[in-house]
Amino acid sequence: MTGSGEGAHPTAGRLTALLIDASTEAISAAGGHSGGVYLRSRTPGLLRLAVLSGLPGPLFRPWWRLHADRPFPVADAYRLGVQVVLPNATETMRRYPQFAAGLPFQFGSLYVPVVGGSTTYGVLTVLRPAVTDAAEVLSEHDRVVRLAQELGAALRGLEDAHPDQVTWDGEPVCLRPPTASTSLGRAGRFAWDPETADITLDEDLHTLLGTPPSEFPGTVEAFAEAVAPTDAHRILATLRDTAAGRPPALPLYLRAEDGALRLLDLWNAYEPPAAPAVRGVVVAPGPGPTADSAADLLPDGVFCVDRLGLVVYANPRAAQLLGRPRAELVGRDLWEAVPWLRRPDFEDHLRAALLTPDPVHFHLVRPSAHESETRPTAQDTGSPLSARDAGSPPSGQDAGPPPPARDAGSPLSAQDAASRPSGQDAGSPLPAQYARSSRSTQDPGPPPPTQNAGPPPPAQDPEPAQQSYGGDWLALSVHSGPDRLTCTVRPASRVKDSPEGQETAELSETGMSPLAPLYRPIALAIALTEAVTARQVSAVVMRELLPAFGGRRLAIYLLQERHLYLEWETGFPKGFLAPFEGVDLGTHLPGVETLTTGRPLFFDSMEQLTATYPGIPLDATEGARAFLPLIASGRAVGSCILGFDRPRSFSTEERTVLTALAGLIAHAMEKAQRYESETALARGLQQALLPRRLAAHPQLETTGRYLPGTAGMEVGGDWYDVVESGDGLALVIGDVQGHGVQAAATMGQLRSAVRAFALGDRPPDEVMSSTNHLLIDLDPGLFASCCYIRLDPATGVARAARAGHPPPLLRSPDGRTRVLDLPGGVVLGVAPKARYPVTELRMEPGAILALYTDGLVERPGSDIDEGITALRVALAKAGAPAARPGGRFLAGVADRLTATARHALDRPDDIALLLATRRAAPPPGPH
């Protein structure tokens, strides 16, 4: 499956339909206002947003792609197979601070994995109003779970018919949510000739009035009676006034016989030399058109957008303040109709209004006509329309935003809104001019009596000439509704807390509002707490810092022995930074001097840079640069370079924020360098302590595997060993609590102790007891688990003792595999008087014994018994050992048992595995 549901493969349409239906039903079932479905992609570990309902796709572009190992609720639901319920913003911040920092708004959300059989296909998600406690949404949660189960079953059936096709690699299909409107309104037109007294109604008006053409008398009196019986005299008087050239300034608000509201709008149509004719429209409005016509009269600007960002209404004042003719606003995407609104601060506020029920109030400055034409696009200003998604790899960047799918009915027959007449309300079949009080300047002529005359040409609004509000502040308020957002706009001079002129000047220079929310720097700080290596820190800076400030280039240099070495780069021409590798601290370069002086350097243009540093090589002829010192606790760490494609100035606030963020980056880099040094030491220590070879015996084959954890790339304390013990062999596996150098050192001490006790041929219980006492005496503050089996390869007799360790597995030659539920004692290092009972068992020739640590069978959110069962099944399928003497069968078995863990993106703990199989005794030789 590729694209957005319209790929060439026959499953594409069916897959899209299933996802759309599930998303729509889930939003309704959970009382939500938006939601969607994430689906796995062909890229391992990468989820893609396949369907988004109730939110503008481009506005939420950073969340189109998400890696399964990121600390986000969608990733946890997919990776761990758990259901995530976040009732409000407080709980979201507590559990997923990085996700909450990206969307710091008061809303609740549900995330349910979509599972079919043993396959997790994706995640069904719903965004809904916040509640106090998760218990308040239990019933809604259960309904979403059922829908996810049904979707999983359907996707499994689809995959059975078309293997490997249930994936998503394109952009999301964007849908409107289920509408909450109950009435969309109807309208019909008529023409009246005062000279002949003939009145002609179109077919729509006959239907609206409930009078078939064959039953309509054709008089103006009958018309007035049918429209509003109690106001018939008023209608007749207004018709006569209109015929005399005095049409009403506003539509007449009338009541039908059943009390329903009706609007009558009249105007003159001149056809010289004939007398003026009267044309009109009767509207039985739904709630939307009524409000629209009233809003036309307000002194403040009012415009409405649907939940996909389509402008569905704008009054004349809004068009004037936004600097766009009304006809160029209605029926178009807001960002297309008003390009200067493509800015991070406005989009942040719009996201808040879409996700929360409370009104959002803020200020924006409208650029001058020249600035609005030359203002940087979203890609230049760091708008989320071009920001990297929340989980994309450094090199991955999506193409520009597509036009979101528009759907007036079925989502599968999406139609782009641009094809709709510009005056057409997205939620109503009525032309917008029917809900306005303006007069039409053209007359379509009298309609035929028995057929629809079609809509009249768009009315020409008597809008005032567009005035220049360039540089003036506008006060906006956005009110959220179930189907649309209503926005009011007014000059900020009418608001008491109008921003100062200095801030206006700063915005016009930088192209970014000084009032823009600073949650992205907050997100950077939170994300840096989770980065533990220098590469991870650099990736976080690229992902969070560049989009927040509109940067396109990034280079991070780290200091080593008075020289700067490149740690990370993105956006620079290939090979451009190579000559700067290893530059000395005495070099006259901005990246060096920002570190030696401790002062950040900002250059608004490349000309300013070359004027300060003549002869410096440039990667571009235009742009801007910022050089930031990375200094942590007074110690120089390195320098950071930000590049921008266009000249720009840096406001005082931006300089302050960037300097502060450089300090955060420096501390994170310093921590990462310490961690990497410690990790290298621990890995070296562990590799030195793990056995280079295992003790051998002609009748016993053994093999071992060790995999370090990927969570933070930490080194743990898992170990295994095979030691000669009398006339047999001791099979040992253990796990020291914790990670790092101390865990590795403690593991080395325990391994040496167990080896010494085994070489002395002590019984298993004594080995465990002696090791327990040793660990308590060492007092490292750590405990350890261990399993010790002393095996006689000649007879197959084994005696085993266990100290808080997972039970071993035994595969019989016939394939039957069982868990050896050995009685055991507590973990080592806790109780000085602990006892470790010994169990005797027999191992037949051809049987396989498996010892392992919990990292192989334990996963967050799942029971360890499930992991042991899965390992038992995998061992049962391993097959019988090779019959030929000296065969190395176990190596392949060990590789198969650890294959899933070896390729896992997220391995939270290290893993040790020890396998042993007993060979039959060789036949006696001839005498």
N, C-alpha and C positions, 0 to 999 in steps of 0.2 A: 504494500500500500504506500503510495507516494502522493505528494501534493496535498490537497485539502479535501480529499474525498471525491475527486473527479479523475482519478487515474485511469489508465487503460485496462487494468486488470478487472475481470468480472466481479471480484469481491468488493471493489472499491465502493460502489453505491450501496451495497448491503451493509458494509462496515459503517459507513457514514450514517446511514439511517438508524442503525442500532445505537450508535453513540449519541446521536441527537435525541432520540426517543428517551434514552436513559437519563440524559442530562435534564431534559424538560420535565420529566416525571419526578426526578429527584428534587428539583427546585420547588415544585408544587408540594411534594410530600413533606418537605422539611420546613415549609414556610419561608423559603429563602427568596432573595432578590436576584441572585446570580449564581453561577456555578459552571461546571464543565467536567471534562474527562481528560486525564493524562493517559497516554498510551506509550508502551515501550516502543523504541525505534530500532532501526537496524544497527545503530551504534551501541555497542555493549555499555550498559550502565547509564544510558541517556534516555530520559523520558521527554516526550513532546506533548504539548497541549494540543489535543486533536479537536476539541469542541469547546467554545467559550460562549456562554449564554448570558445575556444581560449586562455585558460590559464591552466597551470599545476595544477591539483587538489591539490597535496600535498603541493605545494608552497603557496597556499592560504587556507590552512586548518583552520587557525584561524577564517575564515569567513564562515565556513561550517554551523554553527549554530548561530542563533541570536535571542535574546529575543525581543519581540514586544515592550517592554517599554524602550529599550535602545535609546540613542540620536544619531541614525543613520538614513540615508535617507531611507533605506529599511524599517525600523521599522515605521517611520512616514507614509510612503506610505501605509503600511498595516493597521496600527492602526487607522489613521485618514482618510483613503480613498482619499488622495490627491496625485497629480502628482508632483514629485520633479524633477526639472531641474537644474543641476549644470554645468554651461558652462565651468568652469575652476577651478584651484586649489585655487585661491583667494576666489571665492564665496563659495567653499566647506569649506575652513577654517573659513570663516565668519559665516556660518550657522551650520556647523557640525565639530567643532574643534577636537573632539575626533576621529572621523572617519578620518579626514585629517591628524592627527598626526600618525595614523596607516599606512596610504598610502600617504606619503607627496610628491606626484609626480604630474606633470603637465598633467592632463587629465580631460576630461569632462565626465558626466554620466547622464543617464535618468533613472527614477524609476516610473513605472506606476502600480497601483494596478490592480490585476486580479479579477474582480468582476462578479459574475453570479447571477442575481436576487438580493437578499438582502445579499448574502454571499460573503465575501472576501476570496478567496482561497490562494492568494499569491501576489507576486510582480514580474513583468517582468522588467529586468534591462539590460542596454546596456552601456558599456564603450567605449568612442570614443575620437578622438583628441580634445584638448581644443580649444575653440573659445573665442572671446572677450566678447560677450553678448549672453544671452539666446535667444534673438530674431533671432539670426542667425541659430538656429536649430528648429524653429517653425514647418517647414514642416516635418522634420524628426520626431519631437515629435508627430505630428498628426498621422503619419503612425504607430508609435509604440503604440499609444493609440488605434487605430483601431485593431491592432493585439492583444492587451491585451483584448479588448472587445470580439473579436472572440474566444480567448482562454477561457475567462470566460464563454461564452455561451456553448462552448464545454464541459468544466468541469462540468457545471451545468447539462447538459444532461447525462454525465457519472455518476454523483452522483445520479440523478433521477433513473437510472437503477440499480445502486449499492450503496445504501446509506452508508455513513461513510467510503468510500474507497478512496476518493480523498484527501489523506494525504501522507506525505513522512516522513519516519523514518529511512532511510538508508543513505548511502554515495552518493555524487553526481555522475551523469554520466558525464564523461569528454569527450568533443568532440573537434575536430579540427574545426576552423571556415571555412566558405566558401572560397575555394582557389582562389587566384588571379592569379595563373599561367595560361598561355594560351597554353603552349606547354610542354609536359612531355618528349619528345624525343623517338626515336626508334633506334633499333640496329639489325644487322644481321651479321653472321659469314661465313667465307669461308676457304677453304683449296686448296692450289696449289702445284702440284707435278712438279718440274722443269724437271724431267726426261721424263715424259710422256706428259707434257704440259697440263694435265687435271686440270681443276679448278671446284670445287664443292661449290655450294652456298646452305645455309640452306633456309628454307621456309620464315623466317623473312626477309632475305636479298633480296630474289626475290620480296617480297611485297614492301620493302623499295625502290628498284630500279625500280619498275613498270615493271618488265620483267618476265612473267610467265615461268615456267620451259620448257614448250613446245616451247616457242619462243626464248629461250636463246641459242646462238650458241655453248656455252661451251668453248670458247677460252678466253685466258687471255686478248687479245686485246679488245674483246667485253666487258669484265668485266671493263677494265679501261675506256672505252668510256661511259659505263653506269653510272659509279661512278662520273666522272668529265670530260666531253668532252674536256674542255680547258686545263686540266692537265693530259691527258692520257699518254703522254710521260713521265711525271714525275713519275706517278704511276708505269709504266713498268720498269723504271730504278731502282726505289726503290725495287720492287719485285726481280729483278735480284741481287741487292746488298744483300738483305736479304737471298736469296738462297745461296749466297757466304759466308754467315756467318757474314754479316755486317748489321744487322737490324738498322733502324733509332732510334736515342736516344729519339725522341719525336714523337707523332702522327703527321701525315701530315694534315695540315689544307687546305681543298679543297673546291671548289664551284661547286654545281650541275648545271645543265643546266638552272634552274630557279633562280640561284644565291644563293640558300640556302646553309648554311654551312654544310660541312660533314667532319668527322674525320676518317682517315684511320690509324689503328694501326697494326703493323706487328711484328712477332717474329718467331723464328725457332722452329721446332719440329723434334727431332732426333729419328729415328727408326732404329737402327743398324740392319743389315749392309747396309741398304738403304741410299741413299744420303739425306742430310737435306731437309725436306719439309718446306713449308711456311704456316703459319697459320695467320689469321688476322680477324679483326672486322671492320665493317663500321658503324659509328654512325651518325645519323641525330639528333643532340642534341637539346633539349630545352635549355633555358637559364641557368638552374641549372647545368647540367653536364659540359657545356662549362666552366663555372666559376670554377667548382670543379677541372677540369683538370689543369687549369691555376694556381689555388691556390696550387696545389701539388708542384709547383716549387718555391714558395715564401720562403724566409729565415725565416720569422716569422711563428709562429703557427697559423693555422686557423681551426676553427671547427664551425659547424652549428647545431643548435637544432631547432626543430619545436616548435610550440606554446604550446605543451603539454610536452616539456622537453625531447623529444627523440632526440638523436644524429643522424643526418642524413648525416653528412660528417665530416671528420677530416683528415687534411693532415699529412704527416709523422712528421713534426716538432711539431705539436700540440700534437701528441701522445707521442713524446719524452719528451716534457716539462710537460705534465700532468702525466707522469709516467705510462702510460697504453699502451699496444699494440693496434695498430689501429683496429684490429679485435675485440677487447674487448670494443671498444668505439662505433662504428657505429651500429645502430639498438638497442641500449639500452638506458634506462633512464639515464640522466646525473648523477643523484645522485647515481645510482647503478653502473655506469661505473667508476665514480671517487668519491668514498665515502668521501674523505677528503674535498670535496666541500660542504658537509652538514654542513654549518656554517652560522650563522645569517647574517654576513656582506655580504657574497656572494649572499645569497638569497635576501637580501634587494636590492642589485644592480640589480639582475636579475628581480625582480618585477618592478623596475624603467624602465628597458629596455622594458619589456612587455607592460607597460602602457603608455609610452611616446614615441614620435618620435625621440627625441634627443639621440645621442650616449652617453653611460655611460662609464666613464673611472675610473679605480680604481686599487689598488694593493692588492695582496694576497701573502702569503708565502707558498711555497710548503713544506710540512713536509718531513722529511727523510723517508726512506722506513720503518724503525721500527715504527716511529710515525704514519705513515699513516695506519699501521695495528692495532695500539693500540689506535688511536685517539678516543675520545668519540664520540658516535653517536649523531644524531640530538637530541635524547631524553636527552642526557647528557649535551649538550651545550646550551640548550634553543632554539634550532632551531625552526622556525615556523612549522616545520614538526610535532612537538609534542606540540606546544603551545596550551593552552586552547583557544577555540574559543571566538569570540568577544562578545558573549552574554550568555555563558553557566553558569549554576549555579555552585557554588563552588564544589559540589560533582560530577558534570558531566564531564566526560572526554571520548573522543572518542578513539576507538581502533586505532591501527597503520594504516598508510595510505595504501589503497589498490592500486594494480596496476591500473593506469588510463586506461579507455577504449580506445583502439586504433581503428581507423576506416579509412579504405582506401576508402570506398565508402559510403554506407548507415550507419548512426550512429547506427541503430538498430542491425546491424550485426557486432558489434565492435569486433575487433581481437587484441589480445595483441601483441605488437611489438616484443616481445621476440621470437615469432614464425617466424618472418621474417628473412631471411639470414642476417648475420651480416654485409655483404657488401652491402645490399640493401638500396638505398635511399628511405625514406618514401614517397617522392613526385614524384618518377620516377620509371618506370618499368625497368630501366637499372641497371644491376649489377654495383657496384661502380668501379670494376676494368676496365670497359669499358671507364670510364672517367679519367683514370689515365695513366701515361706514363710508369709504371713499367711493366716488362716482366713476363709472366707466366712461372712457372718452370715445368708444366706438359702439355701435349698435349692430348686433348680428342680424338684425331684421326679424320680422315676425316668424316664429317657428311654425312648421306645418301643424295642423290640428291633431294629427294622429300618430306622429312619430317624434322621437327624441331629437331635439334640435342640436344636441351636443353642447358642450360648455362654451360660454362666451369667451372671447379673448381676455387675457389677463388684464385686470384693472390696473390703471396707471395711478400709483399712489401719489397724492400731492405732497411728496416729501420735500422738506426744505433742502436747499442746496447743502451739500456736505461741507460742514465747517471744519476748520483745522483745529483739532484739539491736540496737536502734536506736543509731546512733552508734558501734557496735563495728566494728573492722576485721576483714575476712575475707581469708584468704590463699587465692588460687586458683591452680591449675595446669591448663593446657590441653594435652592430648596429642593430636596429630593422627593420624588414621588414613585409610585410603583412602576410606571411606564415611561416617565420622562423627568428631566430636571428643568426647573423653572429658574431662570437667572434674571436678576434685576441689576441694572447698571445706571450709575449717575455720576456726574462730575464730583470728584472728591472735595471740591471747594465747598460743597454743601454739607460736608461731614465735618464734625468738630475736630476729629483726630486726623486730619489730613496730613500726610507726610511732608517733610520739609523739602525745600527746593534743592538742598545739597544732595539728598538721596536721589532726586530726579536726575541731577547731573551725573551722578555716579552710574545710574542705570544706562543712560544714553551713551556713556563712554564704554561700558563693559558689555552691554547687551544682555546682562543678567540682573534680575532684581535683587537689591540688597535685603529685601524682605523674604527672599526665597528660603524655604525651610531647610534646616541644616541636618536633616535626619540622615543624609548619606554619609557625612563625616561620622555621625554616631554609629552608623552601620559599619563603617571602616573600623572604628575602635572595637566594636564587638567582634567583628570577623578576625581582627588581629589577635584576639585572645585565644582563638582556636588554631592559629597557624604556629607550627612548632619548628619548621625548617626555614632557611633563608629563601628557598624557592617558593614555599607556601606563602611566606610573607609578601614576596614580590608579586605573586599571582593575585593575592587579595588587594594589594595597592592598585594593580592594573584594573581589576574588576570593579572596585568601589570608587577610587579616587578619580580616575580619568573621566568616567561619565559624569560625575558630580560637577566637574569644572569645565567640561567640554574639551578635554585634552585628547590628542590623537597619538602622541608619542610619549614613551616612558623609558628612562634608563636609570638603573640603580647600580651604583658603584660601592664596593666595600673596601675598607682600608686594611691592608696587610703589609706590615713592615715598611711604613712610609710610602707605600705605593697604592694606587687605586686600581681595582680589578673589576671588570664588568660582571655583575651577578645576574642581571635581567635586562632585556631590551624588547621593545615592541614598537612598531610603527616607523622605525628608521630604515632608510635604504640599506639593502644588504651590503655588509662590509664597511659601511660608513664609520662605525665606531671602532673598527679594528686598530687604527693608528693611535687611539687614546688608551689602549690597554696597557696597564702597568705604569701609568704616568706618575712621575715623582711629585711630591707635595710642593716642590719649588717651581713647578711649571706655571706659566702665566695663562691659565685657563679658568673660565668661570666656574666649572664644576669642581676645580681644585680650590680656588680662592673662597668659594662659599663655605668650604669646610675649614680652611685654615683661619678665616676671619670669624666664622660662626654667624655670618650675616647672610640671609637669603638675598638673591639677586633676581630682579624682575626686569625683563626687557619687553616693551610693548610691541616692538617690531624687530625684524632682522637688521634693519638699518641701524637701529639703536645698539644692537649687539655688536655689529662690526665697527661702529664708531668707538665703542669702549674697548674692544679687543680686535684691533686691526689685524687682518690676515688670517683670522680664525676660519677654519673650514666650515662651510655651511651645507646642510642637507636640503635646504629649500630657500627660495628667493624671498618668500613672504611668510609671515607667521609671527608668533610670539613665543618667548621661552621663560621658564621659571627654574632657577637653580636653588635647591633647598639643602641646607646642611643637615646631616643626620648625626646628632649629638645626643648621647644618653648619659645622664648623670655626670656631665662634664667631660665625658670620654668620646673622642671622635670615632664614629662608626663608618661613615661613608657620605655619599651625596646622592641626591635624587634630582633628575632632570625631567621636567614636564614640557612637552611641545604642543603648540597649537597651530592649526593650519592657516589662520588668519590673524592679522594684527589685532590686538586688543589691549585694553588697559586693565590693570588689576586694582580693584577698589581696596580701600583701607581694610574693610572687613575680610575680603578674600585673602589679602596678604597675611592678616592675623590668623585666619583659619588654616591656611596652608602652612604657616610656620609652626602652629601648634600640632598639626597633623604630622609634620616632619619629625617632631619630637616623639610622637606615638610610634611612628615607623622605626625610628632609631632604637627605641626601647625594645620593640618587637624583634628587630634584627639582632640586637645584643643578646636577647634571650635565646634566639634561634642559634646563634653562634655557640653559646655555652652548651645548648642542648646537643648540637651536632658533635661537639667535642666529647661530651659525656657519652653520647651514643656510640661514637667510634671507639672509645675506650671500652665500653661495655661489650660491644660486638667482638672486639679483639680478645677480651678476657673470656667471653663465652666460647668463641671458636677455639681458643687454646685449651679450654677445659672439657669441651665435648670430645668423646673418644675418636681418635684418628682411625682406629680399627677395632673390631670386636673380637673377643676371644672365640676361637673356632674349635669344632669337634667333628670327627668324621660322620657322626650320625645326627648332626644338628646344623641346620642352615638358619642364619639370622640376618636381619637387615634393619636399619633404622632410618628415620627421616626427622628433620627438624625444620620448621618454618617459623620465622619471627613474625610478630604481629605487625599489621600495617597502621593501626591506630596510633598516630604520632610517631611511627617507625621506632617504637620503643623495644628494648631487649628485655626478655623475661627471664625466668629462672627455671624453665623446663629442661630436663635432661633425661638421657637413657644410657644404659651401659650393659655390657655382657662381661662377666668376670669369672675366671676359673675359681672353683670352690671345691676343694678335695678332688674326688673323681667325677665331679659333675660341673655344671655351669650355673651361675646365678644371673637371672634376668631381672634387671632393675629399671624402673621408670619413676620419675619424681617431678614435682612442681613446687617451686618456692613462690610464696606470695609476693606480689608486686612486680615492678619493672625497674630497669636501670642498673647502674653499677653495683649497688648494694645487693640486689637480687641475684645478679650474676656471680658476685663474689661468694655469697652464701651458698649458692648452688655448687660452686667449686669445692667449698669446704665439705658439704654433705656428700658430694660424689666421692671425694677422697676418703671420707670416713666409712661410707658403705663399702667401698672397694677394700679397705683394710680389713673390715670385719668379715667380708666374704672370703677374702684370701685365707683367713684363719679358719675357714670352714665352720663358722658358728651357725647354729640353727636360725631360721628366719625370725623367730620371735625375739631372740637375743640381738640380732642385727637391728631390728626396729627399736627395741628398748634402748640399746646403747646409742644409736643415732639420735633418739629423742632426748636423752640426757645431754649429749654433746651440744645439740642446738639450744637447749635451755641454758647451758653454761656459757655458750658464746653470747647469748642475749642480743641478737641483732635486731630484735623487735619484729621479727618475721616468723611465720610458721610455714610448714611444708607438708605436702602429701606425698605418699610413696607407696609403691607396690613392689614386693620382693618375692621372686619365685626361684627356689633352688631345684633344678631339674637334673635327673640322671638320664642322659641320652640313651644309655644302653638298655635300661628297663622301662623308661617312660614315666617313672614315678616322679611326681613333683610335689613339693611342700611349699605352700604360699602363705604370706602374711601381708595385711593391707592396713595402711594408716590414712584413713580419710580420702582415699584415692578412688576414681571411677573403677568399677569392676572390669576385669579382663574378659575377653571373648575367646571362645574355643570353637573352631570349625572342625567337625569330624570328617573323615575321608569321604563319607557319602554325601557331604554337602550340608548336613544339618549343623546349624550354628546356634550356640546358646551363650547367654550371659552367665559367667561364673559368679554367682552371688556369694562371694567369700565373706564370712564374718570378719570384721576388722575393728581396729581401735581408732581413737581420735587422731587428728593430724599431729605431726611432730612439732615439738616446741611449745606445747600448751600445758600438758599435765605430766609432772615428774613420775607419778606412779601408774601411768597408763599401761595397760596390758594389750598385747597384740596376738590374738589366737592364731594358731596355725591350722590350715586345711590341707589335707592330702588329696591328690587327684592323679589320674593316669592319662598320659598323652600317647595316643596310638600312632604308629607310623603313618605318615601322610596327613596328620592333623596339623592345623595352623593355630598358634596361640598369638593373640593380639593384645598388647599393652599400649595405652594411649593416655594423653592428658586431656583435660576438659576443653581445651581450645578447639579440639577436633569435633566435639559433639555438642558444644553449648553455643547458643546464639541469644542475644538480648530479645526478650519478648516471647521466647519459646521454652518449653520444658526440656531439661537435659535428657529425660528418658526418651523423648522423641528423637533426639540426636543419637542416642545409643542404639535405638531400634534401627535407625537408618544405616548406621555403621554396620550393625549385625547383618542386615539384608545385603549390603554391598560386599561384605566379606563372604557371605554365602554364595554370591555369584562369581566369586573370584576364580573358581575352578580348582582342580586338583594339582598338586605339585608335579613337576616333571619327573618321569620315571628314571631318566638317565642319571647316573651318579655324578655329583659335582655340579648339577644344574643350578642356575641362579634364578629360580622361579619367583622367589619372594620379592625381588627388586621390582618386578612389574606389578605385583599385587600392591606393594607399598605406594607406587606411583599412582595406581588407579584409586586407592583409598584416599589419597591426599589431593587428587586432581582438582576437585571443586574448590577446596580451600586455597590451593596454590594460585588459582586464577581469580579468586574473589577480590573485588575492589576494596572491600571492608573486612579486614581480619582483626577483630578487636583483641585477640589474645594470641600468644605464640602457641605452637603445636609441636608435640613430640609423639612419635609412633615407633614401636618396636615390635617386629614380627619374628616368630620362630616356628620352624616346622621340623618334625623328627623324621629322619630317614630310616628305612628298614636296615637291619644289620646286614653287611655284605656276606655272601655265602662263604663257608670255610674253604680254604684252598686245599689242593691235593696234598696227601701225606707222602 
